[in-house]
Amino acid sequence: MSKFHSVFSGPKFSIILASALLFTFTSCERQNRSFAGKSKDVGEEVKYDVLASVSKAPAKNAGVESVLPKGPGGGAIDGQALFIKNCSACHQATGLGLPGVFPPLAKSPYVTSDKLERMASIMIYGLAGPISVLGTTYTSVMAPLGTLPNEELAAIATYVRSSFGNTSGPVEPGVFQASRDKFGSRGPFNINELGAEE
């Protein structure tokens, strides 16, 4: 008889399996839940629980929510979710970037300064060529985000400017439209075209 067969057959394994199943059933019963997180009351159809921990509230300064860009329905656009989806692969969810590869957004003068047209232009058209951020030179290409609507770009910029230790103010969608109007259709910028930080 193989070692595998002897481990998974016999009285010890049967007792362990029965104990595990009993624990699972009693645990679900104590919580008035069946499997897969369903809650069930006698005479009612099965309903799924909504996790209270799931929140769309941006993780940023509490006072910023009132000035977040609004979507077509009037609700605030979730800049954090858009940042995670579009920017975090390079700049990381922490905003610290990857040393020597992708620049940080945390404490970056390109993010925190009042030169909003520069930030908007970089986000819309992308950036190529070397850029020095906080004393380190980066040569990676930043992909353009210009296919996103102005409201979403503004929500990302507002999130970045108020996160990762940054405390700068919000960015309005009009800043992005002004950049589109000024530069039209073009390729990525070189930072010298927009003004490098000293």
C-alpha positions in Angstrom: 0.0 0.0 0.0 1.4 3.4 -0.9 2.3 6.0 1.7 -0.3 8.4 0.1 -3.1 5.9 0.3 -2.3 5.1 3.9 -2.4 8.7 4.9 -5.7 9.5 3.3 -7.6 6.4 4.3 -8.2 4.8 7.6 -9.8 5.8 10.9 -7.6 8.8 11.7 -8.3 10.5 8.4 -12.0 9.9 8.7 -12.1 11.4 12.2 -10.2 14.5 11.0 -12.4 15.0 8.0 -15.6 14.6 10.0 -14.3 17.1 12.6 -13.5 19.6 9.9 -17.0 19.3 8.3 -18.7 19.5 11.7 -16.7 22.7 12.6 -17.6 24.3 9.3 -21.4 23.5 9.6 -21.6 24.7 13.2 -19.6 27.8 12.5 -21.9 28.8 9.6 -24.9 28.0 11.7 -23.7 30.2 14.6 -23.4 33.1 12.3 -26.8 32.4 10.6 -24.9 32.0 7.3 -24.7 29.3 4.8 -21.7 28.8 2.6 -20.4 31.6 0.2 -21.3 34.4 2.7 -25.1 34.1 2.1 -27.4 35.1 4.9 -30.6 33.1 5.1 -33.8 33.5 7.1 -36.6 31.0 7.1 -39.2 31.8 4.4 -37.0 34.4 2.7 -35.0 34.2 -0.4 -31.2 34.0 -0.1 -29.5 37.4 0.1 -25.8 38.2 0.0 -24.1 40.2 2.7 -22.5 43.5 1.8 -19.1 43.9 3.4 -19.1 47.0 5.5 -15.4 47.4 5.1 -15.7 48.0 1.4 -15.7 51.8 1.0 -15.3 54.2 -1.9 -14.2 57.0 0.4 -10.8 58.4 -0.8 -7.9 57.9 1.6 -7.0 61.6 1.8 -7.5 64.7 3.8 -11.1 64.7 5.0 -11.8 68.3 3.8 -10.9 67.4 0.2 -14.0 65.4 -0.6 -16.2 68.5 -1.0 -14.0 69.8 -3.8 -13.5 66.5 -5.6 -14.4 66.7 -9.4 -17.9 65.5 -10.1 -18.9 62.9 -12.6 -21.8 63.2 -15.1 -24.2 62.0 -12.4 -23.1 64.7 -10.0 -21.3 62.3 -7.6 -17.6 62.7 -6.6 -15.2 60.7 -8.8 -12.9 58.3 -6.9 -9.5 59.6 -7.6 -7.8 57.0 -5.5 -9.4 54.1 -7.5 -8.4 55.8 -10.8 -4.9 56.3 -9.5 -4.6 52.6 -8.5 -6.0 51.5 -11.9 -3.9 53.9 -14.1 -0.8 55.0 -12.2 0.2 52.6 -9.4 1.9 50.1 -11.7 4.8 52.6 -12.0 4.4 55.1 -9.2 3.2 52.3 -6.7 0.2 52.5 -4.5 2.4 54.3 -1.9 3.3 57.1 -4.4 7.0 56.3 -3.7 7.7 55.0 -7.3 10.5 52.5 -7.9 14.0 53.8 -7.0 16.0 54.7 -10.1 13.1 53.5 -12.4 9.9 55.5 -11.8 9.9 58.7 -9.9 8.1 59.3 -6.6 5.0 61.4 -6.4 5.3 61.8 -2.6 6.9 65.2 -1.9 7.6 65.7 -5.6 7.7 69.4 -6.6 6.2 68.4 -9.9 3.1 67.3 -8.0 3.0 69.8 -5.1 3.8 73.0 -7.0 1.2 75.5 -8.2 2.3 74.9 -11.9 -0.9 73.0 -12.6 -0.6 73.4 -16.4 2.7 71.5 -16.3 1.2 68.6 -14.2 -1.9 68.5 -16.5 0.3 68.5 -19.6 2.4 65.6 -18.3 -0.7 63.6 -17.4 -2.4 64.2 -20.8 0.5 63.8 -23.2 3.0 61.8 -21.2 6.7 62.4 -20.7 9.9 61.2 -22.4 13.5 61.9 -21.7 15.3 62.4 -18.4 13.7 64.1 -15.4 15.3 64.8 -12.1 13.0 64.3 -9.1 14.3 64.9 -5.5 17.9 64.6 -6.6 17.5 61.4 -8.7 17.4 61.3 -12.5 14.8 59.0 -14.2 14.8 58.1 -17.8 11.6 55.9 -18.1 8.8 57.1 -20.4 5.5 58.1 -18.8 2.6 56.9 -20.8 -0.1 59.5 -21.7 -3.4 59.5 -19.9 -5.1 61.8 -22.4 -7.8 59.3 -23.2 -9.3 59.8 -19.8 -11.9 62.6 -19.5 -10.8 65.8 -17.8 -12.9 65.1 -14.7 -11.1 61.8 -14.1 -7.7 63.4 -14.7 -8.6 66.1 -12.2 -9.7 63.5 -9.7 -6.4 61.7 -10.0 -4.4 64.9 -9.7 -6.4 66.0 -6.7 -5.9 62.6 -5.0 -2.1 62.7 -5.7 -1.7 66.3 -4.5 -3.4 65.4 -1.2 -1.9 62.0 -0.5 1.4 60.4 0.3 2.3 63.2 2.7 1.4 65.9 0.0 -0.9 68.7 1.2 -1.5 70.7 -2.0 -4.9 71.9 -3.1 -7.3 70.3 -5.6 -7.2 70.6 -9.4 -10.2 71.6 -11.5 -11.1 69.8 -14.8 -10.7 73.1 -16.6 -6.9 73.0 -16.1 -6.8 69.9 -18.3 -9.1 71.4 -20.9 -6.9 74.4 -21.1 -3.8 72.2 -21.7 -5.7 70.3 -24.5 -6.7 73.6 -26.1 -3.2 75.0 -25.9 -1.2 72.0 -27.1 -3.7 70.2 -29.3 -2.6 66.8 -30.7 1.0 66.1 -30.0 3.3 63.5 -28.6 5.0 63.2 -25.2 6.7 66.2 -23.6 10.3 66.6 -22.7 10.5 68.2 -19.2 12.5 71.1 -20.6 9.6 72.1 -22.7 7.4 72.5 -19.6 10.0 73.7 -17.1 12.1 71.5 -14.9 12.1 72.1 -11.1 15.3 73.8 -9.8 
